[in-house]
């Protein structure tokens, strides 16, 4: 269940395990935690997807995610630090993992063309 919510880094099993353990404590997430997880997942996805963008929109989306993730203050309820804390994650550890994606770009998964697959089976 929680294993597929998001991946912070591709090879960091300790971070992934910490994340999974946080959500396995209860079978069902409270709506608030689901929202917080979705916020964090979206920001990490935007950061990783657009970190090498060349177009204006992509660069803007990356900068927005980077600003939120790298800002070390918790003066807002939905700040990165507060979201991580409320999810039981160490904000600095998550930041470090996210920064590593700039060094090791993530391979984008290409969508599977289902019509092509059906044509081959015949």
N, C-alpha and C positions, 0 to 999 in steps of 0.2 A: 504494500500500500504506500507507505511513506517513501520508500526507496526511489520511486519515480517522480516525486514532486519536483526536485531540481538537483542538479549536480554543481557543487561549488567549484571543485577542481576535478580533473579527470583521474588523478592518481592518488588522491588523499583519502585513504580508507578510514583513518581515524576521525576526520571531520564528518565524513558521510555517516559513520557509526554513531557519532555524537548526535547528529541530526535525527537519525532513525530512532535512537533510544529515547529522545525527547518526545516523539510522537507515539511511540509504542506504549507509553505509560497508560494511555487510555485508548480504547478501541476506536472511539469517534472523537475527532477534534471538535473543540468548541468553535462556534462560528467566528469568534474573535481571533482565535489562533489560526484558523483557516485563512482569514483575511490577512493577517500579518505574514503568514507563509507565502501567500500570493504576492504581496507587495515585495517581499525579499526575492522571490523567484523571478518576478518581472524585472527587477533592477539588475540582478545578476545576468539574466538572459540578455537584456539590452546592452549591458557592459561588454559581455563576451561577443555578441553578434556584431556590434558596431565598432569594436575597438580598432579596427583597421579600415574603417569607412573612408571613402574619398569624396562622397557627395555631401552637400551641405546638410541635408536632413539626417543622414547617418552620423555625421560628426556632431551635430546638435544633440541627437539622442544619446550618443556615447558620453558627451560632456555632462549632460543632465544626470545620467546614472552614476558617472564617476564622482560628480560633486556630492551626490547624496551618500554614496558608499564611503568615500574617503573623508568626509567631514567628521571630525572627531568630537563633535558636541552633541549633547542630548537635551537641548532646550525645547524640543518639540516632541510630542507624544509619538509621532511616526518617524522620528529620526532613525537612522540606521542603527545607532547604538541601542536605542530603546527597543526597536523591533527585535534585534538579536537577543537582548537581555530577556525580553518577554517570551521568546521562543527557546530560551535555555542555551543559547549559543554564545561563544566568546567573540565579540565584535572584532577584535584585533586579529584573531586567528582567521576569521572569515575574510577580512580585508586582505590578509597576506595570501590566502588562497586565491582570491579574485585577482590580485595583482599578478600572480604567476601566469594567468591566462594571457597576459600581454607578451610574455616571453614565449609561451607555448600556445600558439593559436589552436582554437578548437575546430575540429572538422565539422562542417555543417552536414547534416544528414539530408540527402536528397529524397524528396517524396517519391514513393513508388507509383508508377503509372499502372493502375489496376486494369485498364483496358488492354494494355500490352500483355499483361500476364494471362488474361483470359484468351487472347488470341493464340498464344503458344500452347495452351493446354488442349486445344482442339485437334 
